[in-house]
Amino acid sequence: MTALIQLIISVLLFFVLFFGIAFILNMLLKSTWIMAGFYPFVVCAIVDKISTADYFLKPKYAFQQLWHGITHLLPADIIMLSGGLIGALLAGFVIRGLRNSGYTMF
């Protein structure tokens, strides 16, 4: 029961976090889908647990670690990361809707 509550709270936190970040980035950069395109890189940074510099210094090792991290994700991790993706995508739809409604700030 405790694990289910933690999962629900984690999904909500990821959703709100990535919705907020995506909304602000979309508003400041005047680009609707910037975070939705950038989200896979964020997931890679979360999953691989290595330095980003390793992709340039030791690419074979880095991509092996990334593949290992992706293939060994638990269902709870996938659900949490999906919540973040939904938040990033929803921010794009909200920004697009605000622009279509005439709000020029967005």
Buried (B, 14 or more C-beta within 10 A) or exposed (E): EEEEEEBEEBBEBBBEBBBEBBBEBBBEEEEBBBBBEBBEEBBBEBBBEBEEEBBEEBEEEBBEBBEEBBEEBEEBBEBBBEBBBBBBBBBBEBBBEBBEEEEEEB
